[in-house]
Amino acid sequence: MTEINEHIEEVISKNKSTKYEMDKLQGRIDDTKESISVLSNAVKCGFLAEDHSLILEGWIVEYQHNQDQMETHLTEMIDHVK
């Protein structure tokens, strides 16, 4: 009986850890989306020098790429838990 309880405790602990990691990753995704929004708005306003806008556009592409990777990883984590 004790062995089963230890196994159950181990599973619960692992699930809590996975949930924590998934929540943390979702927070990073949300932060990345906000960053993309802020950078995009700065470019759209048109008050930046052209070369600075080009730099920000490069950052936007990088952030979008990172967002895609994190969303893919989160989806894989969710699918693995099911």
N, C-alpha and C positions, 0 to 999 in steps of 0.2 A: 504494500500500500504506500509506504514511504517513497519507494522508487517511482511510482506513478506520479505522486505529488511533486517530486523533484523534476520529473520530465515536464509536467504541466507548468511548473514555475519557470523552467528553462524556455519553453515555448512562449509563455507570456512575456518574459523579459526580452526575447528576440523580437516579438511583435511590437513591443513598445519602442525598441531601438529602431526598428524599420520605420515605424510611424514617425518618430522624431526625425529621422533622416529624410523622409518624404516631405514632411512639413518644412524642414530647413531648405530643401531644394525648391519647393514651391515658393518660399519667401525670396530666394535668389532669383527665380523666374519673374516674380512680381517686381522686384527691384530693377531687373534688366528691362522689363517693359516700361517702367517709369523713366528710366534713363533714356531709352529710345524716344519716348514721347518728348522729354525735355530737349534733347538734342535736335529732334526734328522740328520742334517749334522754334528753336533758335535759328535754324537754317531758313525756315519759312518766313520769319520776320524780315529777313533781308537786310538787317542792319550790320551784319558782319562783313568783313572784307572777304572778297571772293576766295582767296587762298585759305582763309580760316573756315569758310563754309565747306570747302572741299575736304579739309581735314576732318571736320565733324561728320561729313557724309561717309568717310572711310570708317570712322568709329561706329557710326550707325550700322553699317554692314557687318562689322565685327560683332557688335552687340546682338544683332539679329541672328548671326551664325551661332553665337553662344547660347542664345535663347532656344534655338532649334535643337541644339545638342542636349540642353538640359531637359527640354520637354520630351525628347525621345527617351532619355534616360529615366525620367519620371514614369513615362508610360510603361517602360520595361519593368520598372520596380513594381508598379501596380499590377501588371499582368503576372508577375512572378508570385505575388502574394495571393492571387486568386486561386 
